[in-house]
């Protein structure tokens, strides 16, 4: 476990948030993640699985999109839904500078590193209907199960305002 993960889990514990983490081979895509699900316990399998997009718009605003793994995302349509300028994927060095994670490990947990609140956080409404969500704990070599309400509380305690993606 890295120092960053220790910091994350210590912060979650300080909020009284319980999580369950399972280590596995690194995954880089939603498809890779699906191939490992048989190795996860029933609680992990029943929870929502997500994909996370780190985006930058033409005006320099940063966005973290937390969506259900099955959601089709068209950046041209998304920009209108969230009120952004033209969107593109954030470069790996920017991702690392702002959220201290590498591509393939993007996660809402990485918001713990954005002390300047540079990132606008958008969560898919569909996820709000799930009791629990699976997230990478700052690495793509593990999956952490967290209650949806606790993930939302974690994000809010860091000082981020959540935007809901309705469509």
Secondary structure, 3 states (H helix, E strand, C coil): CCHHHHHHHHHHHHCCCCEEEEECCCCCCHHHHHHHHHHCCHHHHHCEEEEEEEEEECCCCEEEEEEECCCCCCHHHHHHHHCCCCEEECCHHHHHHHHCCCCCCCCHHHHHHCCCCCEEEEEEHHHHHCCEEEECCCCCCEEEEEEHHHHHHHHHHCCCCEEEECC
